Amino acid sequence: MSPAAFDAEAFLKTLPQKPGVYRMLDADGAALYVGKARNLKARVTSYFRASGLTAKTIALVSRIADVQITVTSSETEALLLEQSLIKSERPPYNVVLRDDKSYPFIYLTDHTDYPRLTFHRGAKKKTGRYFGPFPSAGAVRESLNILQKLFRLRHCDDSFFRNRSRPCLQYQIQRCSGPCVGLVEPGDYREDVELAVMFLEGRSNAVLEVFKQKMQAAADELDFERAAKFRDQIARLRRVQENQYVHAEEGDVDVFAVAETSGVSCVQALFVRAGRILGQRTWFPKNELALPPDGLLEAFLSQYYLGGPERDLPRTVLTSPGIGDAAVLGAALTERSGRKVEVVHQVRSQRARWLALARENASHSLNAYLADKRNVYARLVALQEALGLDDVPGRLECFDISHTMGEATVASCVVFDSNGPLKSDYRRFNIDGVTAGDDYGAMEQALRRRYTRLKQGEGKLPDVLVIDGGPGQIGRAEAVLDELQVDDVTVLGIAKGPSRKPGLEKFILGGAEIRLPPQGDAFMLLQQIRDEAHRFAITGHRQRRQKARRRSELDDIAGVGPKRRRELLSHFGAVAALKGASVEEIAKVPGISRKLAQDIYGALHAD
């Protein structure tokens, strides 16, 4: 049996409009192409358009069996990750980038008096200082250009430097201080070098403080032209130092995050070395024991680091959520690596951003997995077997009720078909005319309104109707369907377990409880549609409640529209103050006649 074709349409719907890297894989899981994008959704979608593709692109797309993405925090970070993946995986369609060049650096020579600041690519064999890596040669050259303007350090080679008898053009355009002919003292030049090094190392606050002091000293001496020069230097320095361009030498970190929904768990890893994200990986482990996310991650990490092949151990493992035996795992990894390895989850600054990226990628990967048509169809087949249906159900509807102590009750209806969630057919119902807090009455009203319209031909009837509720809710649903003469719809109830814990739900079919394996495809599908109905109902309820609480007593007064309401509230400050005003005072508001003022006064004092 051949594997199912890649479902591009369903996958593209899940893509975010964010920067990142995409990997196109063949049927064997090997990378065909790795690319980066400023907007993942727009870029990846362009490969699957109906026309305008080159022969090479058509050949590539015909071989795609899967596409994996990694969301990054910037386009530059996506570029670095793309290059790392291309170097490690050698995809056949990445022809242009097969030059195998190393990352570029800024190189500071170890000349005794006048070190040189220049571009470097390749092995770091020479003595001196290296700063980087940078994402591209253009980024290095742009940074060198700005640094030379700011610090006026030489960039000529040593032979050129030794044989000068007069300053070159770089001195004339103020890109160099002229050390080749002794126009700057070694001590002053060394001070500029130290400032440049401090700044490239990330100690920007100290450098800026020095320039602020120099700017203030120049201003105190009334040398405003020189003070303005330092002011401009400060502004340029702030633009140069961007963490995406220059990384610290430390930062060997593995980052793990867990996302979980509808009984499916996703573990996402980001691998950071020397402060740079070098790759990522996604797993969907089976959670047979229904462990909570922290327990699942703890078990996973133990197997990942200690139960398999020897791995390149980082100095730090970041986890989201935190795990209970972090100290124990850290001690085991420390013993294996021969140096300290810490396992932490409470971090700040750049590490907090890495954790956020891992969580975001985990959530996206999980959503893409759930939306994959191949997975949805397998779950529908499992549901058919579990419920004993004659055919694979092609359409499911699920209803849920949401309110706060009976206020602003909203019912939701979500629809799934063979492609997953069919959001164009989702519906919400604002429930009125029932006793506050009466979930049975609210469910009955929503079902009657929905299925009256379906009987009138406004939509398709479902094969399975899922009710988030127990026997009482199911009884109301069956009564409404009988009243409307709706046949051939299987009614299934999902009742929360005794502790309301996910995985302990009870399923009711035909008045009897049925059991489904907690990790089975049918169970996960029903969890997913129930969770989606719950989310959709809560969102609608909150919107309705917020709208109701924003209403004003002025809304029901004839002749007072939005503009006059604004004028009244602007004049008096609040409705309470307006209630304390006389007719004459109300009539002083622009746009309010005496007759209308009398109507407003009468409406506010009707009691």
VOGU-3710 file (C-alpha; in Angstrom, 3 decimals, decimal comma):
1> mspaafdaea> 0,000/0,000/0,000  1,501/3,344/-1,081  1,739/6,167/1,495  -0,908/8,904/1,408  -0,052/11,964/-0,679  1,054/15,125/1,075  -2,012/17,236/1,895  -0,708/20,673/0,906  -4,053/22,467/1,241  -4,573/21,448/4,880
11> flktlpqkpg> -0,933/22,115/5,774  -0,856/25,612/4,267  -3,821/26,645/6,410  -1,758/26,030/9,550  1,271/28,124/8,566  2,007/31,308/10,549  2,873/34,633/8,932  6,216/34,787/10,723  9,877/34,386/9,797  11,361/30,925/9,886
21> vyrmldadga> 12,859/27,971/8,029  11,043/25,267/6,052  12,335/21,781/5,154  10,777/19,872/2,259  11,128/16,107/2,732  10,734/13,141/0,379  8,976/9,853/1,100  12,054/8,524/2,933  12,244/11,568/5,219  15,349/12,978/3,501
31> alyvgkarnl> 15,565/16,727/2,957  14,879/17,830/-0,623  15,156/21,554/0,002  15,740/23,895/2,944  14,738/27,534/2,668  14,141/30,592/4,790  11,304/33,080/4,665  10,322/36,421/6,102  6,706/35,200/5,919  6,442/31,401/6,101
41> karvtsyfra> 2,832/31,275/4,952  3,432/33,401/1,845  6,715/31,722/0,882  5,670/28,087/1,287  2,281/28,738/-0,361  4,092/30,029/-3,455  5,400/26,507/-4,179  1,874/25,114/-4,489  0,232/27,684/-6,764  -1,452/26,484/-9,928
51> sgltaktial> 0,760/28,265/-12,462  3,976/30,214/-12,911  6,312/27,550/-11,489  9,637/26,679/-13,118  10,401/23,144/-14,266  12,798/22,728/-11,322  10,159/23,790/-8,822  7,543/21,489/-10,368  9,994/18,578/-10,095  10,680/19,479/-6,460
61> vsriadvqit> 6,998/19,753/-5,522  6,197/16,409/-7,154  8,579/14,675/-4,727  7,385/16,378/-1,514  5,960/13,984/1,063  6,100/16,336/4,040  7,106/19,879/4,993  8,479/20,821/8,413  8,930/24,379/9,639  10,756/26,153/12,444
71> vtsseteall> 9,538/29,603/13,489  12,347/32,033/14,373  12,358/35,429/16,044  13,893/37,219/13,038  14,833/36,786/9,409  18,518/36,847/10,347  18,068/33,962/12,771  16,222/32,097/10,020  19,187/32,635/7,704  21,660/31,212/10,231
81> leqslikser> 19,444/28,192/10,853  18,931/27,661/7,119  22,692/27,614/6,502  23,268/25,227/9,363  20,633/22,793/8,058  21,926/22,986/4,490  25,484/22,223/5,626  24,370/19,245/7,706  21,720/17,754/5,376  23,014/18,649/1,865
91> ppynvvlrdd> 19,562/18,841/0,212  19,797/18,153/-3,545  17,802/21,230/-4,553  19,960/23,718/-2,644  22,407/24,047/-5,538  23,200/27,750/-5,122  24,396/27,435/-1,544  26,713/24,456/-2,014  29,940/26,476/-1,769  30,424/25,259/1,819
101> ksypfiyltd> 31,725/28,617/2,995  32,115/29,097/6,701  30,454/31,873/8,664  32,208/35,255/8,398  33,783/36,991/11,403  35,283/40,348/12,330  38,988/39,823/13,038  41,209/42,029/15,211  44,933/41,393/14,689  47,460/41,328/17,542
111> htdyprltfh> 49,723/44,108/16,183  51,648/45,598/19,110  50,754/49,271/18,651  48,167/49,517/15,890  45,915/46,419/15,552  43,898/45,992/12,377  40,128/45,384/12,293  39,078/43,396/9,229  36,858/40,780/7,583  37,668/37,060/8,062
121> rgakkktgry> 36,230/33,842/6,725  37,634/30,345/7,174  39,679/28,571/9,827  40,650/30,691/12,828  44,363/29,858/12,737  45,829/33,337/13,182  46,413/34,811/16,605  44,171/37,693/17,561  40,482/38,176/18,405  37,490/36,907/16,413
131> fgpfpsagav> 33,988/38,339/16,773  30,982/36,591/15,313  29,709/34,623/13,568  27,761/37,005/11,336  24,904/35,803/9,108  26,478/37,067/5,881  29,506/38,810/4,417  27,338/41,858/3,786  26,512/42,096/7,488  30,240/42,005/8,379
141> reslnilqkl> 31,155/44,649/5,829  28,313/46,896/6,895  29,360/46,580/10,541  33,024/47,216/9,675  32,004/50,277/7,727  30,159/51,696/10,740  32,885/50,701/13,203  35,523/52,430/11,104  33,452/55,601/11,106  33,047/55,416/14,861
151> frlrhcddsf> 36,465/54,280/16,069  38,651/55,084/13,019  40,662/51,861/13,263  42,819/50,829/10,329  41,792/47,981/8,021  44,710/47,976/5,564  47,061/44,951/5,450  50,457/45,113/7,168  52,554/45,523/4,015  50,499/48,529/2,936
161> frnrsrpclq> 50,673/49,918/6,480  54,469/49,655/6,716  55,181/51,410/3,413  53,075/54,565/3,733  54,754/57,963/3,729  51,572/59,991/3,831  47,941/59,320/4,873  45,727/57,407/2,448  42,210/58,224/1,304  40,682/56,473/4,346
171> yqiqrcsgpc> 42,200/59,151/6,548  40,883/61,903/4,287  37,310/60,627/4,557  37,692/60,129/8,321  37,607/56,330/8,269  41,084/55,976/9,805  43,109/57,989/12,318  46,348/57,746/10,283  48,539/55,485/12,477  50,672/54,565/9,470
181> vglvepgdyr> 52,316/58,039/9,546  52,094/58,652/13,279  49,044/60,942/13,301  47,668/59,198/16,379  49,528/58,151/19,514  49,620/54,424/20,351  47,859/55,113/23,668  44,967/56,969/22,030  44,685/54,308/19,338  44,710/51,586/22,000
191> edvelavmfl> 41,839/53,338/23,764  39,779/53,261/20,549  40,612/49,561/20,137  39,477/48,822/23,685  36,184/50,623/23,093  35,599/48,710/19,859  36,357/45,388/21,593  34,061/46,214/24,492  31,278/47,035/22,096  31,716/43,879/19,998
201> egrsnavlev> 31,686/41,841/23,204  28,291/43,293/24,030  29,383/45,710/26,784  27,592/48,518/25,044  26,527/50,321/28,210  30,135/50,859/29,235  31,078/52,152/25,779  28,100/54,465/25,643  28,962/55,788/29,075  32,483/56,688/27,876
211> fkqkmqaaad> 31,087/58,547/24,884  28,531/60,318/27,046  31,327/61,491/29,319  33,325/62,706/26,337  30,261/64,456/24,918  29,610/66,180/28,247  33,268/67,210/28,573  33,207/68,708/25,079  29,994/70,580/25,874  31,491/71,920/29,130
221> eldferaakf> 34,403/73,237/27,079  31,856/74,830/24,700  33,195/72,647/21,882  29,711/71,951/20,572  30,869/70,628/17,225  32,890/67,909/18,935  29,997/67,225/21,329  27,670/66,763/18,345  30,154/64,295/16,881  29,998/62,158/20,034
231> rdqiarlrrv> 26,197/62,430/20,003  26,137/61,007/16,470  28,564/58,261/17,513  26,221/57,210/20,310  23,300/56,992/17,879  25,324/54,891/15,418  26,614/52,598/18,134  23,096/51,708/19,205  22,303/50,588/15,659  25,447/48,504/15,277
241> qenqyvhaee> 25,069/46,310/18,354  22,276/43,878/17,473  22,253/40,533/19,150  21,322/38,761/15,948  24,637/39,802/14,358  27,196/39,305/17,114  26,860/36,438/19,568  28,689/35,725/22,782  31,031/32,739/22,796  28,945/31,057/25,490
251> gdvdvfavae> 25,447/29,731/25,014  25,475/25,942/24,419  21,844/25,175/25,207  19,243/22,533/24,368  15,709/23,907/24,628  12,694/21,591/25,055  9,003/22,517/25,184  5,809/20,462/25,314  2,447/21,215/23,736  -0,575/19,033/24,414
261> tsgvscvqal> -4,163/19,030/23,228  -6,872/16,526/22,406  -4,791/13,694/23,856  -1,824/14,337/21,541  1,559/15,477/22,872  4,335/17,223/20,979  7,922/17,673/22,199  9,854/20,403/20,392  13,630/20,850/20,693  15,862/23,736/19,627
271> fvragrilgq> 19,628/23,187/19,643  21,706/26,297/20,362  25,484/26,376/20,094  27,651/29,458/20,639  24,467/31,493/20,962  23,175/30,427/17,536  20,219/28,145/16,771  21,687/25,312/14,709  18,648/23,095/14,313  15,362/21,759/15,655
281> rtwfpknela> 13,467/18,515/15,959  9,892/17,498/16,727  8,559/14,317/18,331  5,003/13,073/18,997  5,576/10,544/21,806  2,856/8,133/22,854  1,605/9,036/26,305  0,142/5,683/27,296  0,017/6,596/30,999  -1,623/10,004/30,383
291> lppdglleaf> 1,228/11,755/32,215  0,967/15,521/32,728  3,240/17,635/30,484  6,021/17,917/33,085  5,997/14,161/33,718  5,995/13,410/30,008  8,948/15,745/29,386  10,869/14,303/32,342  10,482/10,757/31,009  11,331/11,870/27,489
301> lsqyylggpe> 14,536/13,708/28,462  15,797/10,783/30,505  15,450/8,487/27,490  16,790/11,084/25,063  20,027/11,781/26,941  20,633/8,560/28,857  18,812/5,758/27,046  20,127/6,104/23,519  23,319/6,907/21,626  25,881/9,278/23,096
311> rdlprtvlts> 24,909/12,868/22,347  26,596/16,246/22,225  25,676/17,456/25,695  25,104/21,189/26,187  25,988/23,225/29,243  22,328/24,031/29,893  19,026/22,276/29,212  15,996/24,593/29,239  12,564/23,046/29,728  9,000/24,249/29,472
321> pgigdaavlg> 7,361/23,247/31,710  9,838/22,630/34,508  10,418/18,994/35,475  10,402/17,534/38,963  13,752/15,741/38,881  15,710/18,519/37,164  18,519/18,288/39,750  18,803/14,512/39,330  18,904/14,704/35,548  21,438/17,541/35,736
331> aaltersgrk> 23,675/15,481/37,995  23,505/12,494/35,622  24,387/14,648/32,622  27,208/16,304/34,575  28,680/12,905/35,374  28,432/11,767/31,769  29,938/14,923/30,235  32,640/15,543/32,880  31,527/19,170/33,330  28,592/20,894/34,947
341> vevvhqvrsq> 25,273/20,637/33,110  22,221/22,379/34,566  18,548/21,719/33,827  16,441/24,845/34,426  13,140/26,385/33,407  13,074/29,824/35,043  15,244/32,048/32,852  15,356/35,615/31,554  16,567/37,633/28,587  17,735/35,667/25,517
351> rarwlalare> 17,143/32,262/27,128  13,558/33,223/27,881  13,149/34,104/24,197  14,517/30,698/23,184  11,982/29,010/25,470  9,189/31,115/23,968  10,311/30,093/20,463  10,306/26,424/21,454  6,780/26,737/22,872  5,564/28,511/19,752
361> nashslnayl> 7,084/25,880/17,462  5,642/23,064/19,598  2,168/24,594/19,383  2,435/25,058/15,623  3,752/21,533/15,032  0,901/20,088/17,076  -1,728/22,104/15,206  -0,237/21,045/11,870  -0,252/17,398/12,997  -3,896/17,549/14,074
371> adkrnvyarl> -4,917/19,313/10,846  -3,182/16,774/8,607  -5,878/15,103/6,529  -4,137/11,724/6,832  -4,394/11,833/10,642  -7,987/13,120/10,623  -9,180/10,354/8,302  -7,514/7,669/10,429  -9,372/9,022/13,456  -12,684/9,048/11,615
381> valqealgld> -12,170/5,391/10,694  -11,402/4,604/14,337  -14,576/6,446/15,405  -16,611/4,413/12,926  -15,316/1,210/14,482  -15,811/2,446/18,045  -19,435/3,494/17,470  -20,315/0,590/15,181  -21,335/2,830/12,276  -22,008/1,430/8,814
391> dvpgrlecfd> -19,892/4,080/7,072  -16,997/6,345/7,946  -18,589/9,542/9,332  -17,997/12,433/6,944  -19,297/15,239/9,156  -19,373/15,770/12,924  -21,001/18,595/14,898  -20,344/19,355/18,550  -22,316/21,707/20,848  -21,235/23,339/24,095
401> ishtmgeatv> -22,679/25,984/26,434  -20,747/28,771/28,167  -21,873/31,410/30,696  -20,851/33,058/33,958  -23,442/32,444/36,663  -26,116/32,488/33,970  -24,918/35,796/32,455  -24,467/36,227/28,673  -25,114/32,569/27,805  -23,688/31,476/24,448
411> ascvvfdsng> -23,941/28,107/22,700  -21,326/27,014/20,172  -21,500/24,617/17,252  -18,254/23,454/15,646  -18,008/21,238/12,583  -15,366/18,669/11,587  -15,183/16,802/8,298  -12,547/14,637/6,626  -10,250/17,667/6,409  -10,478/18,509/10,108
421> plksdyrrfn> -12,113/21,663/11,526  -14,497/23,285/9,002  -14,477/26,792/10,460  -16,659/28,315/7,750  -19,550/26,244/9,149  -18,995/27,155/12,812  -21,948/28,900/14,456  -22,681/30,671/17,758  -26,086/31,202/19,350  -26,856/33,943/21,854
431> idgvtagddy> -29,280/32,287/24,283  -32,224/34,334/25,581  -35,575/33,464/27,124  -34,354/30,640/29,360  -33,752/30,584/33,102  -30,295/31,863/33,975  -27,932/28,927/34,380  -30,306/26,409/32,764  -27,858/24,511/30,552  -30,534/22,045/29,463
441> gameqalrrr> -32,817/24,815/28,219  -29,889/26,592/26,528  -28,829/23,415/24,726  -32,410/22,742/23,619  -32,788/26,259/22,203  -29,460/26,097/20,324  -30,238/22,687/18,830  -33,752/23,705/17,793  -32,467/26,856/16,063  -29,634/24,975/14,352
451> ytrlkqgegk> -31,568/21,970/13,094  -34,648/23,949/12,057  -32,373/25,799/9,629  -30,719/22,572/8,464  -34,143/21,012/7,795  -34,973/24,089/5,726  -31,961/23,364/3,515  -29,499/25,920/4,902  -26,742/23,343/5,439  -25,795/19,694/5,746
461> lpdvlvidgg> -26,908/17,359/8,497  -24,076/15,704/10,411  -23,447/11,998/10,646  -22,584/12,295/14,346  -23,849/14,917/16,800  -21,556/15,281/19,809  -22,975/16,884/22,963  -20,690/18,143/25,712  -22,846/16,846/28,532  -24,334/13,850/30,267
471> pgqigraeav> -27,619/11,917/29,963  -29,806/14,994/30,655  -28,277/16,970/27,787  -28,448/13,965/25,479  -32,131/13,475/26,309  -32,910/17,085/25,331  -30,920/16,674/22,092  -32,759/13,488/21,101  -36,112/15,093/21,896  -35,353/18,064/19,621
481> ldelqvddvt> -34,251/15,775/16,771  -37,407/13,665/17,148  -39,579/16,777/17,155  -37,938/18,057/13,972  -38,010/14,559/12,419  -34,223/14,490/11,931  -33,182/10,908/11,266  -29,889/9,104/10,708  -27,915/11,291/13,108  -25,993/9,442/15,807
491> vlgiakgpsr> -26,056/11,320/19,131  -22,995/10,888/21,344  -22,466/12,506/24,749  -19,169/13,360/26,442  -19,520/13,587/30,222  -16,668/14,824/32,376  -15,123/12,287/34,718  -15,373/12,466/38,520  -12,265/14,684/38,813  -12,901/16,534/35,512
501> kpglekfilg> -9,410/15,439/34,484  -8,725/14,993/30,738  -8,561/11,336/29,820  -11,261/10,256/32,282  -14,286/11,302/30,205  -17,341/9,058/29,866  -18,917/8,508/26,457  -22,653/7,865/26,243  -24,257/6,296/23,173  -27,858/5,071/22,968
511> gaeirlppqg> -28,360/5,565/26,711  -25,389/3,372/27,652  -21,811/4,170/28,515  -19,173/2,992/26,046  -15,435/2,754/26,688  -12,789/4,076/24,346  -9,021/3,559/24,763  -7,618/6,863/26,153  -4,785/6,887/23,616  -6,872/5,657/20,717
521> dafmllqqir> -7,589/7,709/17,596  -11,342/7,862/18,262  -10,814/9,134/21,817  -8,402/11,822/20,599  -10,767/12,967/17,839  -13,648/13,375/20,294  -11,388/15,239/22,718  -10,276/17,531/19,933  -13,776/18,437/18,754  -15,006/18,846/22,356
531> deahrfaitg> -12,052/21,160/23,189  -12,694/23,180/20,030  -16,388/23,605/20,885  -15,419/24,659/24,402  -12,915/27,240/23,104  -15,405/28,627/20,578  -18,174/28,909/23,197  -15,962/30,639/25,788  -14,718/33,145/23,223  -18,290/34,030/22,214
541> hrqrrqkarr> -19,442/34,247/25,830  -16,633/36,621/26,780  -17,336/38,848/23,802  -21,068/39,000/24,614  -20,429/39,658/28,319  -17,935/42,427/27,565  -20,328/44,059/25,113  -23,188/43,944/27,644  -21,041/45,472/30,378  -20,070/48,337/28,082
551> rselddiagv> -23,697/49,363/27,579  -24,777/52,730/28,957  -28,132/53,961/30,248  -27,966/56,517/27,459  -28,131/53,814/24,770  -31,921/53,429/25,097  -32,814/57,147/24,978  -34,387/58,194/21,652  -32,401/60,927/19,922  -29,118/60,163/21,714
561> gpkrrrells> -26,727/58,519/19,311  -22,983/57,860/19,588  -21,992/61,468/18,901  -24,376/63,039/21,455  -23,489/60,334/23,963  -19,817/61,255/23,617  -20,644/64,941/24,056  -22,661/64,262/27,225  -19,996/62,043/28,790  -17,239/64,458/27,795
571> hfgavaalkg> -19,126/67,357/29,402  -20,192/65,634/32,637  -17,503/62,958/32,920  -19,853/60,096/33,881  -23,518/59,084/33,863  -23,674/59,612/37,637  -22,766/63,273/37,222  -25,262/63,598/34,374  -28,016/62,277/36,659  -27,263/65,063/39,131
581> asveeiakvp> -27,608/67,794/36,482  -30,718/69,907/35,837  -32,472/70,234/32,488  -30,858/73,653/31,996  -27,378/72,244/32,616  -27,971/69,345/30,204  -29,183/71,780/27,518  -25,815/73,589/27,642  -24,081/70,565/26,058  -23,371/71,155/22,329
591> gisrklaqdi> -26,014/69,477/20,150  -28,553/69,006/22,962  -31,794/70,999/22,581  -34,012/71,848/25,560  -36,622/69,283/24,496  -33,994/66,570/24,191  -32,544/67,658/27,558  -36,006/67,149/29,090  -36,227/63,671/27,495  -32,777/62,746/28,844
601> ygalhad> -33,623/64,053/32,322  -36,927/62,161/32,315  -35,313/58,896/31,151  -32,601/59,061/33,826  -35,131/59,831/36,586  -37,917/57,492/35,469  -37,816/55,610/38,776
//
